[in-house]
Amino acid sequence: MLTHPELSKYIKDWDVINEITQNRDLEYAFDKDPTLSKGRDLYKEIFKKARELQPELTMYINDYIVESDGGSAAAAARYNTYLDEIHAGEVSFDGIGFQAHIGKQPTSILKFKQIFDDYSARYNARIKITEYDINKEVDPMIQARYLEDLLTMSFSHPSVDAFIMWGFWDGNHWGQNAPIFNLDWSIKPSGQAYIDKVFNEWWTNEESSSDVSGKASFRSYKGKHKITVTKDGKEKIQEVTISNDTEVNITMDIISSTNNDLTPDFKIFPNPTPNDITIERDQNNKVEIKIMTIDGKLLENIPTTHKTIHLPLKKYQQSSIIIQLILEGKVVKSQMVMVI
């Protein structure tokens, strides 16, 4: 998988080792290996080999022993020993997966928070819920409240990157109790709780009018967003990914498909270009040059008072770049440049 010419392109996170605390056959089988001090030293070699095959891979170790069905103190202590040994090796894990198969007596939400706090700090690791479900004997309304609380705590924790369910429909679930849909595809209370959180409370749906400089600001949740801009009866839709506080620039094609000239004294050439472009203008007043991707992500902001500016574009690693010139807070030229 990690070396497959096509599949390897899509693997970003990898569950390198799974459920080693209770499933110890591999550990015992290698106890007699003369190259290892003990059988489970093999796990350190596995992480090392995975890193050699895919240096940019985010590597996880995954288990249920700490938090599922209340969690076992003795088994968790053994798991911590395994984690300590791997973490002290030449190559460690980047993240820890907690399966979260919740039993008849659900694990405390506060315990989950303590687990996330402790393990992320102890191993400097990212965290994911990887196989969430809950015992079907738990009252459906309690299931809904529990999922709502665990989602909220996970979403708010700075070390948690994902919440993955172990199925979503009772018709294809190992315990016949998936969190979202009943066998007849009717929504469960816990499924409604999930929808209310993810697609309503935590969904950015904002409308705003820009100021005279064309700027509008609002708070959004991180993730993928679709922004629609309307001006003079024309509409432009742009998809962006927000990971931190950022500025998104959307150029409306009001005048032409690639240029928006409000003043005639700016020239940008050559276009297309193998690397360098030149910007010429008649005045030496202060102007800002914004270099952006075609989808509006800001790459660089360059203030200058020079009449002639030379800029290399290859360093941005983009085949198409938007150049915007801003004078006194207003966009006076916007041009797309092809980098060949």
C-alpha positions as CSV (number, residue, x, y, z in Angstrom):
1,M,0.0,0.0,0.0
2,L,2.7,2.5,1.0
3,T,4.7,1.8,-2.2
4,H,1.8,1.3,-4.6
5,P,2.2,3.8,-7.6
6,E,-1.4,5.0,-7.3
7,L,-2.8,4.1,-3.8
8,S,0.2,5.6,-2.0
9,K,-0.7,9.1,-3.4
10,Y,-3.9,9.0,-1.3
11,I,-2.5,7.6,2.0
12,K,-1.8,10.5,4.3
13,D,-2.4,8.9,7.7
14,W,-1.6,5.2,8.4
15,D,-2.6,3.0,11.3
16,V,0.8,1.3,11.5
17,I,0.1,-0.9,14.5
18,N,-3.4,-1.9,15.8
19,E,-4.5,-3.5,19.1
20,I,-1.2,-4.8,20.3
21,T,-2.1,-4.8,24.0
22,Q,-4.4,-7.8,23.9
23,N,-3.4,-9.3,20.5
24,R,0.1,-10.5,21.4
25,D,0.8,-13.3,19.0
26,L,3.2,-11.3,16.9
27,E,5.1,-10.2,20.1
28,Y,5.4,-13.8,21.3
29,A,6.4,-15.1,17.9
30,F,9.4,-12.8,17.8
31,D,10.5,-13.3,21.4
32,K,13.0,-15.9,20.2
33,D,14.4,-13.7,17.4
34,P,18.1,-13.3,18.1
35,T,18.2,-9.8,16.6
36,L,15.7,-8.4,19.1
37,S,16.0,-8.1,22.8
38,K,12.3,-8.9,23.1
39,G,9.6,-9.7,20.7
40,R,7.7,-6.4,20.8
41,D,10.9,-4.5,19.8
42,L,9.6,-5.5,16.3
43,Y,7.1,-2.7,16.6
44,K,9.9,-0.1,16.6
45,E,11.3,-1.7,13.5
46,I,7.9,-1.5,11.8
47,F,7.6,2.2,12.5
48,K,11.1,2.7,11.2
49,K,10.4,0.9,8.0
50,A,7.1,2.7,7.4
51,R,9.0,6.0,7.7
52,E,11.6,4.9,5.2
53,L,8.9,4.0,2.7
54,Q,6.8,7.2,3.2
55,P,8.8,10.0,4.9
56,E,5.8,12.4,4.9
57,L,3.4,9.9,6.2
58,T,1.5,10.6,9.5
59,M,1.8,7.4,11.5
60,Y,-0.7,6.3,14.1
61,I,-0.9,3.6,16.7
62,N,-4.5,2.5,17.5
63,D,-6.2,0.6,20.3
64,Y,-9.3,0.4,22.4
65,I,-7.8,-0.5,25.7
66,V,-7.6,2.9,27.5
67,E,-11.1,4.2,27.0
68,S,-13.5,1.6,25.6
69,D,-16.1,0.0,27.9
70,G,-14.8,2.0,30.8
71,G,-11.2,1.2,30.2
72,S,-9.0,-1.3,32.1
73,A,-6.3,0.1,34.4
74,A,-4.0,-2.9,34.2
75,A,-4.3,-3.2,30.4
76,A,-3.8,0.6,30.0
77,A,-0.6,0.4,32.1
78,R,0.7,-2.3,29.8
79,Y,-0.3,-0.2,26.7
80,N,1.6,2.8,28.2
81,T,4.7,0.6,28.5
82,Y,4.4,-0.3,24.8
83,L,3.9,3.3,23.8
84,D,6.9,4.4,25.9
85,E,9.1,1.8,24.2
86,I,8.1,2.8,20.7
87,H,8.3,6.5,21.5
88,A,11.9,6.0,22.7
89,G,12.8,4.3,19.5
90,E,14.5,5.8,16.5
91,V,11.1,6.5,14.8
92,S,8.0,7.2,16.9
93,F,4.3,7.5,16.1
94,D,2.8,10.9,15.2
95,G,-0.6,10.2,16.6
96,I,-2.7,7.9,18.8
97,G,-6.0,6.5,17.8
98,F,-8.6,5.8,20.5
99,Q,-11.3,3.4,19.2
100,A,-14.0,4.4,21.6
101,H,-16.3,1.4,21.5
102,I,-18.5,2.5,24.3
103,G,-20.0,-0.1,26.6
104,K,-23.1,-0.4,28.7
105,Q,-21.6,2.0,31.3
106,P,-20.3,4.8,29.1
107,T,-16.9,6.1,29.8
108,S,-17.0,9.6,31.4
109,I,-16.6,12.5,29.1
110,L,-14.2,14.0,31.7
111,K,-12.1,10.8,31.5
112,F,-11.9,11.2,27.7
113,K,-10.6,14.8,28.2
114,Q,-8.1,13.6,30.7
115,I,-6.9,10.8,28.3
116,F,-6.6,13.3,25.5
117,D,-4.7,15.8,27.7
118,D,-2.3,13.1,29.1
119,Y,-1.5,11.2,25.9
120,S,-1.1,14.3,23.7
121,A,1.3,15.9,26.2
122,R,3.2,12.8,27.2
123,Y,4.0,11.8,23.6
124,N,3.6,15.1,21.7
125,A,1.0,13.3,19.6
126,R,-2.1,14.1,17.6
127,I,-5.3,12.3,18.6
128,K,-8.2,10.7,16.7
129,I,-11.4,8.9,17.7
130,T,-11.2,6.1,15.2
131,E,-14.0,3.6,15.7
132,Y,-16.8,5.2,17.7
133,D,-20.0,3.3,18.5
134,I,-22.0,2.5,21.7
135,N,-23.6,-0.6,23.2
136,K,-27.2,-1.0,22.0
137,E,-28.5,-1.6,25.5
138,V,-27.8,2.1,26.4
139,D,-31.1,4.1,26.2
140,P,-31.3,5.8,22.7
141,M,-31.7,9.3,24.3
142,I,-28.6,8.8,26.4
143,Q,-26.8,7.6,23.3
144,A,-27.7,10.9,21.7
145,R,-26.7,13.0,24.6
146,Y,-23.4,11.1,25.0
147,L,-22.5,11.5,21.3
148,E,-23.3,15.2,21.5
149,D,-21.1,15.6,24.5
150,L,-18.2,13.5,23.2
151,L,-18.3,15.3,19.8
152,T,-18.3,18.7,21.6
153,M,-15.3,17.8,23.8
154,S,-13.4,16.3,20.9
155,F,-14.1,19.2,18.6
156,S,-12.9,21.7,21.2
157,H,-9.7,19.8,22.2
158,P,-6.6,21.3,20.5
159,S,-5.0,17.8,19.9
160,V,-7.9,16.0,18.3
161,D,-8.0,15.9,14.5
162,A,-10.8,13.5,13.7
163,F,-13.9,11.7,14.9
164,I,-14.5,8.5,12.9
165,M,-17.5,6.3,13.5
166,W,-17.4,2.5,13.2
167,G,-20.3,2.4,10.7
168,F,-23.3,4.6,10.4
169,W,-26.2,2.2,9.5
170,D,-27.6,-0.7,11.6
171,G,-27.7,-2.9,8.5
172,N,-23.9,-2.9,8.2
173,H,-22.6,-2.7,11.7
174,W,-20.9,-5.4,13.8
175,G,-23.1,-4.7,16.9
176,Q,-26.3,-3.8,14.9
177,N,-26.2,-0.3,16.6
178,A,-24.5,2.2,14.4
179,P,-24.8,5.8,15.6
180,I,-26.7,7.5,12.7
181,F,-29.4,5.3,11.0
182,N,-31.8,2.5,12.0
183,L,-32.1,-0.6,9.8
184,D,-35.0,1.1,7.9
185,W,-32.8,4.2,7.3
186,S,-34.8,6.4,9.7
187,I,-32.6,8.8,11.7
188,K,-31.7,7.9,15.3
189,P,-31.7,10.4,18.1
190,S,-27.9,10.2,18.1
191,G,-27.9,10.7,14.3
192,Q,-30.0,13.8,14.8
193,A,-27.6,15.0,17.5
194,Y,-24.7,14.6,15.1
195,I,-26.5,16.5,12.3
196,D,-27.5,19.3,14.7
197,K,-23.8,19.8,15.8
198,V,-21.9,19.3,12.6
199,F,-24.3,20.7,10.0
200,N,-26.0,23.4,12.0
201,E,-24.1,24.7,15.1
202,W,-20.7,24.1,13.6
203,W,-21.5,25.1,10.1
204,T,-20.6,28.5,8.7
205,N,-23.5,30.1,6.9
206,E,-22.8,33.9,6.8
207,E,-23.9,36.8,4.6
208,S,-22.1,40.1,4.5
209,S,-21.8,43.2,2.3
210,S,-18.3,44.5,1.5
211,D,-17.1,48.0,2.4
212,V,-16.0,50.5,-0.3
213,S,-12.6,48.8,-0.7
214,G,-14.3,45.5,-1.4
215,K,-13.6,43.8,1.9
216,A,-15.9,41.8,4.1
217,S,-14.9,39.9,7.2
218,F,-16.6,37.3,9.4
219,R,-15.7,34.4,11.6
220,S,-15.8,30.9,10.2
221,Y,-15.1,27.4,11.3
222,K,-12.0,25.7,9.9
223,G,-12.5,23.5,6.9
224,K,-13.7,23.7,3.3
225,H,-16.0,26.5,2.4
226,K,-17.9,27.7,-0.7
227,I,-17.9,31.5,-1.0
228,T,-20.3,33.2,-3.4
229,V,-19.7,36.8,-4.3
230,T,-22.3,38.9,-6.2
231,K,-21.7,42.3,-7.9
232,D,-23.7,44.1,-10.5
233,G,-25.8,41.0,-11.3
234,K,-22.7,38.8,-11.8
235,E,-21.8,36.0,-9.5
236,K,-18.6,34.1,-8.7
237,I,-18.3,31.0,-6.6
238,Q,-15.0,30.0,-5.1
239,E,-14.1,27.0,-2.8
240,V,-11.5,27.7,-0.2
241,T,-9.9,25.8,2.7
242,I,-9.6,27.6,6.0
243,S,-7.1,26.3,8.5
244,N,-6.1,29.5,10.4
245,D,-6.9,33.2,10.4
246,T,-6.4,34.2,6.8
247,E,-7.4,36.6,4.0
248,V,-9.2,35.2,1.0
249,N,-9.1,37.3,-2.2
250,I,-11.8,36.8,-4.8
251,T,-11.4,38.6,-8.1
252,M,-14.7,39.4,-9.9
253,D,-14.5,39.2,-13.7
254,I,-16.5,42.4,-14.2
255,I,-14.3,43.9,-16.9
256,S,-12.6,41.0,-18.6
257,S,-11.7,37.4,-17.9
258,T,-8.1,38.1,-16.8
259,N,-7.7,41.8,-16.2
260,N,-9.3,44.5,-14.1
261,D,-7.7,47.9,-15.0
262,L,-9.0,50.9,-13.1
263,T,-5.9,53.0,-13.9
264,P,-3.9,52.9,-17.1
265,D,-0.4,53.5,-15.7
266,F,0.3,49.9,-14.6
267,K,1.8,47.3,-16.9
268,I,2.5,43.7,-16.0
269,F,4.5,41.7,-18.5
270,P,5.4,39.3,-20.0
271,N,2.4,37.0,-19.9
272,P,2.8,34.1,-20.0
273,T,6.3,34.0,-18.4
274,P,8.9,31.3,-17.7
275,N,9.7,32.9,-14.3
276,D,10.2,36.7,-14.0
277,I,7.5,39.4,-14.5
278,T,8.0,43.1,-14.6
279,I,5.5,45.7,-13.2
280,E,5.9,49.2,-14.6
281,R,4.0,52.3,-13.5
282,D,4.2,56.1,-14.0
283,Q,4.3,57.1,-10.3
284,N,6.4,56.3,-7.2
285,N,3.7,56.5,-4.6
286,K,3.2,53.6,-2.3
287,V,1.4,50.5,-3.7
288,E,0.8,47.0,-2.4
289,I,1.4,44.0,-4.6
290,K,-0.5,40.9,-3.7
291,I,0.5,37.6,-5.1
292,M,-2.3,35.0,-4.9
293,T,-3.2,31.5,-6.1
294,I,-6.0,31.2,-8.6
295,D,-8.4,30.3,-5.8
296,G,-7.6,33.4,-3.8
297,K,-5.0,32.2,-1.3
298,L,-2.5,34.9,-0.4
299,L,1.0,33.9,-1.2
300,E,2.9,37.2,-0.5
301,N,2.1,40.8,0.1
302,I,4.8,43.3,-1.1
303,P,4.6,47.0,-0.3
304,T,6.8,49.2,-2.6
305,T,7.3,52.7,-3.9
306,H,9.4,51.7,-7.0
307,K,8.2,52.5,-10.5
308,T,9.7,49.3,-11.9
309,I,9.4,46.0,-10.0
310,H,10.8,42.6,-11.0
311,L,9.3,39.5,-9.4
312,P,10.3,35.9,-9.8
313,L,7.1,33.6,-9.9
314,K,8.6,30.1,-10.1
315,K,9.2,30.0,-6.3
316,Y,5.4,30.0,-5.7
317,Q,5.1,26.7,-7.5
318,Q,1.8,27.7,-9.3
319,S,1.0,27.4,-13.0
320,S,-1.4,30.4,-12.7
321,I,-1.0,33.4,-10.4
322,I,-3.2,36.4,-9.7
323,I,-1.3,39.7,-9.3
324,Q,-3.2,42.5,-7.6
325,L,-2.1,46.1,-7.2
326,I,-3.7,48.0,-4.4
327,L,-3.5,51.8,-4.1
328,E,-5.0,53.6,-1.1
329,G,-6.8,50.5,0.0
330,K,-8.5,49.9,-3.4
331,V,-7.7,47.2,-6.0
332,V,-6.6,49.2,-9.1
333,K,-5.4,46.3,-11.2
334,S,-5.9,42.5,-11.1
335,Q,-4.3,40.3,-13.6
336,M,-3.8,36.5,-14.0
337,V,-0.3,35.5,-15.1
338,M,0.5,32.1,-16.6
339,V,3.8,30.6,-15.4
340,I,5.1,28.1,-18.0
